C-alpha cells in the first residue's frame, strides 16, 4: 500500500501526490490527529506547489483544524528583513 495523501504532503512527494490525485480521486478532507488537512500541511510546510495542486483539485480552503484555523491562518511568518 502506498503513502496516504497526508504523508505525501508531509514528505514533499509532489510527483506522487499529483499522480494519486489524478488517478484515485483521493479524499481531500482527510485530517491528521491535529485536524489538519493536506492543504493545512502543505501551506504550513511551505509546499506552495502542492497547495496550488490541492486547491485546483478542490481541497477545502474553509476547513478548520483542531485549533480552529483555516489553511491560510497557518501560513508561516516570513523572517524580518535585515
N, C-alpha and C positions, 0 to 999 in steps of 0.2 A: 504494500500500500504506500502511496506517495505522501508527501507532506500536505498538511491542511493549508487552507488559504491563509490563515493567520501565521503559520510557520513560514510560509513562503515570503510573506511581507517582512517578518522579523529577520529572516536570514538574507534579505535583499535579492531574492531569486526572481528578478524581473522577467526573464525569458520563460521560466516555468510558470510564473503567475499568469502571464499572458496566454500561454498555452492552456492552462487549466480553465481560465475564464472563457476562452473561446470554445472549448470542447465540451465541458461538463456542465456549464451553467451553474457553477459553484454558488452556494448560498452566501450572498454578500452581507447578510445580517448576523453571521457568526460572531460571537464575542468571547474574549478571554475571561479569566477569573475576575478581572477588574472592570469588566463590562465594556472594554474597548473593542471596536470593530476593526476590521483590516484597515479601513480608512484612518481611524484614530492612530493606529500603529504606524502607518506609512507617513503621515504628517509629522507625528511626534519624532520619528526616526530620521526625518529629513529625506525620505524617499519620495521626492516630489513627482518623478516619472510614474511611480507606482500609484500615487494618489490620483494623478490625472487619469491613468488607466482605470482605476476603480470607479472614479466619478463617471467616466464615459460608459462604463458598464452598468451604471445605475446605483452605485453604492449610496446609501442614505446619508446626506450631509447633515440632516437634523438629528441623527441618532445621538443619544446621550450615554455616556459611560457611567460607571458606578459613582463618580463624583459629580454627576450632573452636567458634565462638559460635552459639548459637541466637538467634532473633529477640528474645527477652526480654533477652538479655545485651547487646544493642546499644542498649538504651534510653538516650537521652541523660540526663545528670545534670541535675537541677534546680539552678539557681543558689541559693546560700545566701541565707537571709532577711537583710534589712538591719536 
